[in-house]
Amino acid sequence: MNIKKQLGLAGLLCIVSMSTFAQGENAEEISQISRSIGKRVDDKSIDLRAVVKTQKSVSGALRPENTMQARNLANRHDQYFSIYGAGVELLSDIDGDGFHHLLNVIFDVDVDYDAATLYAKLYLSREGGPWIQYASTNLFDIYENDTSDTYEMTTELIEGYPSGYYSVLVEIYSLNHSYMVASEILDHHYLGRDVMLEDLHRDEVVVYEEVEVYESYGAGGFSLILWLLLVQVVIAVRGIFTLSPRKTLIRRKKDTPELRSF
């Protein structure tokens, strides 16, 4: 009976530890921090690369599995959306190892007729790992197949993004529809090249300064010791003369004959 209890307790502890490990692993996966800013490409009033460093940082969140619903299930089911074109620009590689911590995602969404108000969610996946949302755009309008409504989002990866080959997922949502209306995965298959990313901490160049310390040996050190001893001797001699009594030399005047009066 005791053996059964011990085995049961051991099994329970094993399950709890495995659950805790899995939770810790998931927590590690989503402990990613970035900051983003977006605009329409034709808006020249703002430099995203310069402003992104002033934005508030956000933590990444795992992509819910139930967001992959059927597309075009909508209140206005007669509109059809598609991502006409998309691209990824890698902007900053400080240490020169090929992995960048700053990326710009550009996409042009078209609708078959009329106009629509959209927003996008952006996700990153490292080498087949889970999709983690790192940014969400503001609302923007599109007009049929107009190219002037192309949108871009610049992001700085701050922490929690190990060096690796990433894929970018762009999901498009419309205010007039209930669910996601279009999506595209940007990876080496779509772009024709790898998306090599890492966070800022891994991209920074660490500079080590060498400090040289010189020590004197031999004659130099010996001369310093002699100089110190000489100073001590001088101080001691001056002290002796100061404490010894002073002798006062007194000269007596010679007796001078008194002047006699006759």
JOSULGI-V570832 format. One record per residue. SS is DSSP state (@ for helix, = for strand, . for the rest). OMEGA is omega in whole degrees, -180 to 180 (none if undefined). NEAR is the number of other C-alpha atoms within 8 Angstrom. Layout:
BEGIN
SS,OMEGA,NEAR
SS,OMEGA,NEAR
END
This chain:
BEGIN
.,180,4
@,180,5
@,179,6
@,178,7
@,-180,8
@,178,8
@,179,8
@,179,8
@,179,8
@,178,8
@,179,8
@,179,8
@,179,8
@,180,8
@,-180,8
@,-179,8
@,178,8
@,178,8
@,179,8
@,178,8
@,180,8
@,178,8
@,178,8
@,180,8
@,178,8
@,178,8
@,179,8
@,-178,7
@,-175,8
.,177,12
.,-179,10
.,-176,11
=,179,13
=,174,14
=,-171,16
=,172,12
=,-177,12
=,177,11
=,171,8
=,-174,11
.,-177,10
.,177,7
.,-177,7
.,-175,6
.,-176,4
.,176,6
.,-175,7
@,-177,10
@,180,7
@,-174,6
@,-173,10
@,-178,13
@,179,8
@,-176,5
.,178,9
.,-180,5
.,180,8
=,177,8
=,180,10
.,180,12
=,178,8
=,-180,9
.,178,10
.,-177,5
@,-175,5
@,178,5
@,178,7
.,178,6
.,176,7
.,-178,7
.,175,8
.,170,12
.,-163,10
=,172,9
.,175,7
.,-172,7
.,-177,9
.,177,4
.,179,9
.,-177,9
=,175,11
=,174,10
=,-175,12
=,-180,8
=,180,7
=,-180,10
=,179,9
=,175,11
=,176,7
=,-164,10
=,-172,9
=,176,8
.,-172,12
.,-175,8
.,174,7
.,-179,6
.,179,5
.,179,6
.,-174,12
=,177,15
.,-180,16
=,-179,13
=,178,13
=,180,12
=,-178,11
=,179,11
=,180,12
=,-179,12
=,178,13
=,173,13
=,-171,15
.,174,9
.,177,7
.,-178,7
=,180,9
=,175,11
=,-171,11
=,163,12
=,-176,12
=,171,11
=,-177,11
=,-178,12
=,174,13
=,175,12
=,-180,12
=,172,10
.,176,8
.,180,5
.,-177,6
.,176,8
.,180,10
=,-179,12
=,180,12
=,-179,14
=,174,10
=,-176,8
.,168,10
.,175,7
.,175,7
=,-177,8
=,173,9
=,-178,13
=,179,12
.,-178,10
.,180,8
.,-180,8
@,-179,6
@,179,7
@,177,13
.,-175,12
=,177,11
=,-180,12
=,178,13
=,-175,14
=,172,13
=,178,14
=,-172,13
=,-172,13
=,174,11
.,179,10
.,179,10
.,177,8
.,-180,10
=,-179,10
=,-172,10
=,171,13
=,180,13
=,176,11
=,177,12
=,176,12
=,-178,12
=,178,12
=,180,12
=,177,13
.,-178,8
.,-178,9
=,-175,14
.,-173,9
.,176,12
=,-176,16
=,178,15
=,178,11
=,178,11
=,175,8
=,-179,9
=,179,14
.,-177,13
@,177,10
@,-178,7
@,-174,7
@,-176,10
.,178,7
.,-179,7
.,173,9
=,-174,11
=,-173,11
=,170,14
.,-178,14
.,-175,16
@,-178,11
@,179,7
@,-177,8
@,-177,13
.,179,8
.,178,6
.,-179,4
.,177,4
.,179,4
.,178,4
.,179,4
.,-179,4
.,179,4
.,180,4
.,178,4
.,-179,4
.,178,6
.,173,7
.,-172,6
@,-178,6
@,179,8
@,180,9
@,179,9
@,179,8
@,179,8
@,179,8
@,180,8
@,178,8
@,178,8
@,179,8
@,177,8
@,179,8
@,179,8
@,180,8
@,179,8
@,-179,8
@,-180,8
@,179,8
@,178,8
@,180,8
@,-180,8
@,180,7
@,-177,6
@,-178,6
.,-178,6
.,178,4
.,176,4
.,-179,4
.,-180,4
.,-180,4
.,177,4
.,179,4
.,178,4
.,176,4
.,177,4
.,179,4
.,-179,4
.,179,4
.,179,4
.,-179,4
.,179,4
.,180,3
.,none,2
END
